[in-house]
Amino acid sequence: MTDQALSPPVDAVEVSYEELCGALAAKNLSPLWKVNRELMPLEHRSSTLPWLWRWRSLLPMARRCGELITIDRGGDRRVLALANPGLQGRPYTSTTLWGAIQYLGPHESAPAHRHTPNAIRFVIEGEGVWTTVNGDACDMLPGDLILTPSWHWHDHNNSADRPMLWFDGLDLPLVGVLEAVFFELYPDETQPVVSRNLSELLYGKGIAPHEPRPGSVRDGSAGTARAPAGGLASPLLRYPYTTTDAQLEAMLAGTRSDVATVHFVNPANGRSALPTLGLSMVRLLAGAATAPVRRAGSSIVVVFRGSGYTVMNGTRFDWGEKDIFVVPSWVAAEHHALERSDLFVTSDRPVLEALGLYREEMLDEEQSVSARFVPL
């Protein structure tokens, strides 16, 4: 018996081009020749727009939410998502990153839950708060970074008479498009505290210097040596600002540079503290600037201290303390400090590196966008 005899009979299709396209659509088929340049454009495109959210607008909104919205099981987090206007109403800061401001009022507790998206908390203002992660109570002070890795129980608790506000960073858009979002509430409002800041005692600092590759400009790209891979997420849950500050100061003094960068890493293997989120702090002295660069992948920048401006594809965004802005994928960007400034950066770089998709391009002075910026 021949292969042809085994094949099911087919009907000949003798229609015009327009009728053929209609027939293809009716059968849920899409001709590549009609969408090829949409899927693989000759020039890189990003749906994410360069954007900046000013703290002077965020803070009063968050305070009013604190007055009007109670924390309960129906909405256990008081969060304002930084929604990029280029993403058609989706509550995401970029196509892969969720950024938000969370407000926790005096003597409030945000109930315990867990979810598959990785999350970080970067404290902007307030004190007397702790986040319990799988039983370990992690103190929170301004400039501290707290990890809540995938599927770790976590709740937030405020013992102070004042509110606390922090930046939430999640890989939620990425995990969502992978259809891998799972969520679960803890049986009780809060989980038992079995230790306090234990991860710091066990796993140390968890920060590494930024080392430019040979031949790159001062601000370079990550070249930190990495040990063999261990667990995906860092066992160190709290990265205190005091440690970050001391490391940055030592680097500036030792290199006599005006720009320094540290990365928050997994102390067990030297890789990024979370497998899907790159986390770093950049310090610029007054008058300093980073070299213009464009990178595959997006990043969200929280201005923890200082003031200055960032030029993205020819548009100048002036920022001050506690402002937040997003740098889209492959957008040429350079940061300029008008005074001593600390910039906390969350990116999707680890994902692109793991998939072999990461690339960057350093621009020389002739290509620099700072000479032709358009004030926003």
Wavefront OBJ file of the C-alpha trace (Angstrom):
o trace
v 0.000 0.000 0.000
v 1.464 3.399 -0.991
v 1.785 6.515 1.204
v -0.619 8.225 -1.179
v -3.251 5.585 -0.492
v -2.895 6.164 3.256
v -3.423 9.942 2.977
v -6.984 11.262 3.358
v -8.557 12.639 0.195
v -8.292 16.420 -0.264
v -10.294 18.887 -2.280
v -8.617 21.128 -4.807
v -8.730 24.857 -3.997
v -9.281 26.981 -7.080
v -10.100 30.477 -5.862
v -8.856 34.035 -6.356
v -6.181 35.532 -4.120
v -8.756 37.488 -2.111
v -10.921 34.402 -1.695
v -7.860 32.378 -0.690
v -7.022 34.841 2.080
v -10.593 34.647 3.327
v -10.512 30.847 3.239
v -7.258 30.793 5.198
v -8.743 33.039 7.883
v -11.813 30.811 8.090
v -9.514 27.853 8.805
v -7.505 29.826 11.431
v -4.462 30.017 9.178
v -2.335 33.146 8.754
v -0.156 33.709 5.664
v 3.354 34.723 6.708
v 3.831 36.988 3.695
v 1.166 39.337 5.085
v 2.584 39.572 8.630
v 6.300 38.937 8.147
v 7.426 42.530 8.729
v 5.050 42.845 11.659
v 6.598 39.785 13.321
v 10.194 40.531 12.300
v 10.549 44.244 11.520
v 13.746 45.546 9.961
v 13.999 48.140 12.756
v 13.647 47.223 16.440
v 10.301 48.195 17.978
v 9.169 48.481 21.586
v 5.597 48.913 22.769
v 6.915 50.332 26.050
v 7.320 54.110 26.034
v 9.976 56.046 27.961
v 8.037 57.488 30.891
v 8.491 59.149 34.272
v 6.230 59.189 37.349
v 6.867 62.058 39.755
v 6.831 61.453 43.498
v 5.002 64.703 44.117
v 2.051 63.137 42.259
v 2.436 59.579 43.560
v 2.600 60.418 47.275
v -0.716 62.289 47.661
v -2.490 59.617 45.605
v -1.068 56.878 47.814
v -2.025 58.766 50.981
v -5.599 59.193 49.790
v -5.782 55.487 48.946
v -4.623 54.828 52.495
v -7.548 56.868 53.801
v -10.241 55.395 51.576
v -9.228 51.779 50.958
v -8.963 49.246 53.759
v -6.800 46.146 53.605
v -8.883 42.995 53.665
v -9.088 39.656 51.917
v -10.823 41.219 48.962
v -7.839 43.430 48.159
v -4.984 42.526 50.457
v -2.482 45.008 49.027
v -2.851 48.783 48.645
v -0.874 49.152 45.428
v -0.699 51.731 42.639
v 0.680 50.135 39.466
v 2.865 52.281 37.222
v 0.964 51.715 33.969
v 2.929 52.528 30.830
v 0.769 54.507 28.362
v 2.174 52.523 25.442
v 0.764 49.193 26.649
v -2.898 49.724 25.736
v -4.303 49.957 29.254
v -2.483 46.981 30.743
v -1.240 47.733 34.300
v 2.416 47.040 33.422
v 5.422 49.338 33.447
v 7.042 47.501 30.541
v 6.128 44.444 28.502
v 8.032 42.244 30.999
v 8.137 44.242 34.256
v 5.530 45.303 36.798
v 6.400 48.365 38.851
v 4.191 49.822 41.584
v 4.053 51.852 44.782
v 2.700 50.069 47.842
v 1.336 51.906 50.881
v 1.094 50.301 54.325
v -0.590 52.429 56.976
v 0.279 52.703 60.666
v -0.213 49.450 62.605
v -1.514 47.642 59.523
v -0.687 44.150 58.302
v -1.003 43.007 54.698
v -2.172 39.358 54.804
v 0.140 36.504 53.867
v 0.036 34.950 50.424
v 2.363 33.503 47.806
v 2.573 33.514 44.027
v 4.764 32.216 41.244
v 5.934 35.646 39.991
v 9.167 36.782 41.659
v 8.901 40.066 43.561
v 11.130 42.640 45.235
v 10.421 45.475 47.669
v 12.664 48.546 47.612
v 11.896 50.799 50.582
v 11.349 54.461 49.716
v 10.288 55.947 53.047
v 9.164 54.880 56.525
v 10.427 52.579 59.268
v 9.151 50.118 61.859
v 7.960 47.684 59.174
v 9.014 44.117 58.446
v 8.183 41.590 55.740
v 8.024 37.977 56.853
v 9.248 35.637 54.110
v 8.755 31.918 54.807
v 8.906 32.622 58.531
v 11.925 34.982 58.505
v 10.984 38.540 59.535
v 13.041 40.954 57.419
v 13.321 44.490 58.787
v 12.666 47.275 56.289
v 14.414 50.650 56.258
v 14.771 53.237 53.461
v 17.065 51.957 50.723
v 16.723 48.312 51.787
v 15.952 45.634 49.216
v 13.709 42.736 50.276
v 13.200 39.640 48.126
v 10.036 37.568 47.978
v 11.044 34.815 45.546
v 8.613 32.692 43.590
v 6.189 30.673 45.757
v 7.521 32.062 49.068
v 4.942 33.008 51.697
v 5.129 36.697 52.580
v 3.200 39.279 54.605
v 3.932 42.905 55.552
v 3.560 44.345 59.057
v 3.783 47.914 60.353
v 4.349 48.483 64.068
v 4.954 52.226 63.671
v 2.693 55.260 63.985
v 3.554 56.346 60.434
v 2.966 54.726 57.051
v 5.619 53.113 54.900
v 5.870 53.291 51.123
v 7.983 51.063 48.942
v 8.524 50.160 45.310
v 7.215 46.777 44.170
v 8.995 45.126 41.248
v 7.666 41.882 39.744
v 8.138 39.745 36.646
v 4.341 39.417 36.483
v 3.915 40.403 32.790
v 6.497 37.815 31.747
v 5.064 35.046 33.920
v 1.602 35.994 32.698
v 2.434 35.625 29.014
v 3.948 32.227 29.868
v 0.596 31.341 31.494
v 2.432 30.315 34.655
v 0.765 32.591 37.237
v -0.378 30.720 40.351
v -1.545 32.339 43.594
v -2.478 31.077 47.065
v -3.667 32.698 50.295
v -2.116 31.661 53.587
v -4.599 29.940 55.972
v -4.200 32.751 58.540
v -3.821 36.513 58.217
v -0.092 36.327 58.986
v 2.426 33.526 59.187
v 4.383 32.656 62.362
v 7.686 34.477 62.780
v 10.356 31.877 63.506
v 13.431 34.099 62.988
v 14.420 37.709 62.345
v 16.906 38.696 59.639
v 18.284 35.163 59.791
v 19.161 35.104 56.091
v 21.630 37.968 56.658
v 23.417 36.036 59.393
v 23.642 32.921 57.251
v 24.440 34.304 53.807
v 26.291 37.598 54.203
v 26.211 40.662 51.980
v 25.079 39.460 48.550
v 26.396 42.427 46.554
v 29.063 42.419 43.860
v 30.910 45.251 42.115
v 30.163 46.203 38.545
v 33.260 45.448 36.451
v 33.378 46.813 32.882
v 34.598 44.433 30.206
v 38.023 45.205 28.708
v 37.698 47.877 26.077
v 34.277 49.090 27.188
v 33.538 52.540 28.507
v 33.600 53.293 32.205
v 29.989 52.311 32.849
v 30.418 49.129 30.785
v 28.377 45.984 31.029
v 28.337 43.347 33.697
v 31.531 41.332 33.745
v 31.425 39.904 37.247
v 32.846 36.385 37.472
v 30.217 33.805 38.287
v 30.487 30.607 40.251
v 28.679 27.401 39.249
v 24.922 27.679 39.409
v 23.125 26.786 42.613
v 19.534 27.600 43.586
v 17.565 29.845 41.283
v 16.687 32.473 43.907
v 18.987 33.957 46.498
v 18.696 32.535 50.031
v 19.579 36.040 51.236
v 16.280 37.884 51.603
v 17.339 41.328 52.897
v 19.994 43.557 51.338
v 20.340 46.540 53.727
v 21.163 49.953 52.342
v 23.957 50.382 54.886
v 25.877 47.581 53.153
v 25.112 48.925 49.672
v 26.169 52.437 50.664
v 29.468 51.261 52.143
v 30.309 49.214 49.035
v 29.581 52.110 46.686
v 31.672 54.494 48.770
v 34.595 52.071 48.802
v 34.390 51.636 45.031
v 34.349 55.376 44.353
v 37.294 55.924 46.669
v 39.269 52.990 45.321
v 38.774 53.768 41.642
v 38.692 57.561 41.936
v 35.736 57.415 39.579
v 32.569 59.484 39.689
v 30.249 56.551 38.844
v 29.918 53.210 40.645
v 27.486 50.309 40.274
v 26.802 47.297 42.477
v 24.652 44.283 41.660
v 22.514 42.402 44.153
v 23.461 38.769 43.697
v 22.811 35.288 45.011
v 25.737 34.706 47.423
v 25.594 30.977 46.679
v 26.518 31.348 43.015
v 27.177 35.000 42.136
v 24.219 35.180 39.763
v 21.381 37.680 39.943
v 19.505 37.540 43.250
v 16.376 36.481 41.356
v 16.446 34.440 38.147
v 14.174 36.806 36.223
v 15.051 40.215 37.703
v 18.335 42.084 37.485
v 18.844 44.331 40.529
v 21.489 47.018 40.959
v 22.302 50.404 42.456
v 24.130 53.128 40.554
v 25.795 56.027 42.359
v 26.737 59.157 40.434
v 28.606 62.067 41.956
v 27.514 65.617 41.151
v 28.236 66.382 37.494
v 28.805 62.737 36.570
v 27.155 60.981 33.654
v 26.898 57.450 32.357
v 27.882 56.733 28.778
v 25.022 56.490 26.267
v 24.012 52.875 25.752
v 21.089 50.903 24.442
v 20.288 47.435 25.704
v 17.883 44.678 24.793
v 15.365 44.416 27.624
v 13.690 47.076 29.746
v 14.466 48.538 33.164
v 12.700 50.552 35.866
v 14.713 53.149 37.773
v 13.854 54.463 41.252
v 15.652 57.672 42.215
v 16.462 56.927 45.825
v 18.593 60.011 46.372
v 19.572 63.070 44.357
v 18.470 64.852 41.200
v 19.434 64.948 37.560
v 18.096 63.954 34.186
v 18.084 61.024 31.792
v 18.074 61.388 28.016
v 16.191 58.609 26.204
v 16.200 58.640 22.409
v 16.647 62.383 22.365
v 14.055 63.291 25.003
v 15.206 64.667 28.352
v 13.455 63.468 31.522
v 14.303 65.547 34.595
v 14.108 63.566 37.830
v 14.319 64.251 41.531
v 14.353 62.210 44.708
v 11.850 59.298 44.722
v 10.761 59.789 41.119
v 10.483 56.606 39.016
v 11.052 56.134 35.295
v 11.218 53.296 32.764
v 13.823 52.705 30.048
v 12.323 50.593 27.221
v 14.209 47.952 25.285
v 16.834 49.243 22.836
v 16.258 52.877 23.732
v 19.472 54.874 23.905
v 19.782 56.203 27.456
v 22.288 58.158 29.523
v 21.988 59.425 33.104
v 23.301 62.816 34.277
v 23.523 63.758 37.962
v 23.065 67.358 39.033
v 23.915 66.321 42.590
v 25.109 63.115 44.245
v 22.492 60.534 43.244
v 21.605 56.888 43.900
v 19.529 55.077 41.260
v 17.994 51.685 42.062
v 17.475 49.664 38.881
v 15.240 46.637 38.215
v 15.589 44.940 34.813
v 14.703 41.795 32.884
v 18.327 41.223 31.846
v 18.769 37.774 33.510
v 16.006 36.361 31.321
v 17.539 37.644 28.096
v 20.980 36.399 29.136
v 19.645 32.944 29.984
v 17.972 32.731 26.573
v 20.990 34.062 24.683
v 19.049 37.147 23.576
v 20.863 39.888 25.480
v 22.724 42.523 23.488
v 23.896 46.059 24.080
v 25.487 48.854 22.086
v 27.696 51.571 23.488
v 27.389 54.851 21.600
v 30.368 57.115 20.991
v 30.358 60.894 21.399
v 29.187 61.498 17.852
v 26.195 59.231 18.441
v 25.426 60.619 21.894
v 21.836 61.766 22.191
v 22.571 64.333 24.899
v 23.620 66.946 22.350
v 20.223 66.932 20.687
v 17.750 66.309 23.476
v 14.230 67.672 23.425
v 13.138 68.870 26.906
v 10.011 67.075 28.117
l 1 2 3 4 5 6 7 8 9 10 11 12 13 14 15 16 17 18 19 20 21 22 23 24 25 26 27 28 29 30 31 32 33 34 35 36 37 38 39 40 41 42 43 44 45 46 47 48 49 50 51 52 53 54 55 56 57 58 59 60 61 62 63 64 65 66 67 68 69 70 71 72 73 74 75 76 77 78 79 80 81 82 83 84 85 86 87 88 89 90 91 92 93 94 95 96 97 98 99 100 101 102 103 104 105 106 107 108 109 110 111 112 113 114 115 116 117 118 119 120 121 122 123 124 125 126 127 128 129 130 131 132 133 134 135 136 137 138 139 140 141 142 143 144 145 146 147 148 149 150 151 152 153 154 155 156 157 158 159 160 161 162 163 164 165 166 167 168 169 170 171 172 173 174 175 176 177 178 179 180 181 182 183 184 185 186 187 188 189 190 191 192 193 194 195 196 197 198 199 200 201 202 203 204 205 206 207 208 209 210 211 212 213 214 215 216 217 218 219 220 221 222 223 224 225 226 227 228 229 230 231 232 233 234 235 236 237 238 239 240 241 242 243 244 245 246 247 248 249 250 251 252 253 254 255 256 257 258 259 260 261 262 263 264 265 266 267 268 269 270 271 272 273 274 275 276 277 278 279 280 281 282 283 284 285 286 287 288 289 290 291 292 293 294 295 296 297 298 299 300 301 302 303 304 305 306 307 308 309 310 311 312 313 314 315 316 317 318 319 320 321 322 323 324 325 326 327 328 329 330 331 332 333 334 335 336 337 338 339 340 341 342 343 344 345 346 347 348 349 350 351 352 353 354 355 356 357 358 359 360 361 362 363 364 365 366 367 368 369 370 371 372 373 374 375 376
